[in-house]
Amino acid sequence: MTSKTVAVIGGDPVGLAAAAHLMERGMTPIVLEAGERTGHAVRQWRHVQLFSPWKYNIDGAAARLLASTGWNPPIRKSILRAASCSTTISIPLGPRRR
């Protein structure tokens, strides 16, 4: 089976989760982000508190990928601000510039 390269539009937590799912399936994601770096849009509203606990804001594939790097997630019941979500997910999962 040959590996496929798939474009993912947007380097926000949802786009990065999609990339993590592709990687679990043996595909190579290319994440296209219009901002300076991953999570750019989330950083624009970093002062906003999220409405749901952390366990609902992290995708399983993204969590597995991060866990393989030694990443420690926030407490599952904690409610984070967008800035924490950005630094907790977008920076560690973010793609490398080419």
N, C-alpha and C positions, 0 to 999 in steps of 0.2 A: 504494500500500500504506500502510495506517495503522500507526503505531507502537503497540506494545502495552506496557503497564506490567505488570511481573511482580514479585510479592513474593518476596523471598529471606529465609528465616528463618535468622538467625544471621550476625553480623558477624565470624566467625572467618576464617582464611585460606581455608577451603573455600567459605564463603558469599561471600566477596569474589571468589574465582575464578569462581564461578557468575555473579555480577553482571558480571564482565568478559566472560564468554562471551555473556551477553545483550546487552551493549553492542555487541560485534562483530557481532551479528546485527540491529542496529538497534532493539533494544528498550530500554525504560527500566526499570532495576531500582530497586525500593524495598527497601533492606536494613533488616530489623527486628532490632534487637539489644537484648536485655534488660538488658545491662550499661550502664555509663556511656558507653562508647565502643567502637569496633570492637576486636576482639581481646581483649575482657574476660576470657574464660575462659582464654586462653593466658597472659595476664599473671598469673593465679592460680598457675600452675606454671612461672613464668619461670626458676626455678633448674634445671629439668630439661634435661639435654642430649638433643637429638634423636638418633635412632638412625641416620638415613641422611644422606648428603651433601646439600648445598643443592640440587643439580640435581634431586633427587627431591622436594623440598619446595616447589617453585614451579611453578605452573600456567603453561602457555604463553600463554594469553590474558591472565592477570594480568601476566606479564613483559612482553608487548608493550605493554599499557596503561601500565605503569610506565616502560618505556623511552621512550615518547613524551613523558614529562615530564622527561627527562634523568637519570633514576634510574640508579644504578650498583649492580649486584647484587654479592653476596659471591662469592668464588671458588667455582666449581662443585663442587670436591671438599671444601670446608670443611664441618665438622659444627658446627652452631650450637646454642646454648641456646635454649629457647623464648622468652626475652626478646628475643633478637636477631631471631628469626623475627617476633615481634610488631612490633618497631620497623621491620623491613625491609619487611614486607608490609602489616600492618594499618593502621599510621598513614598511610603514603603513599596507600594505596588506599581508606582509610576514607571513608565517605559524610559529607556535610555535614548537620548537624542542621537541621531546619526549624522 
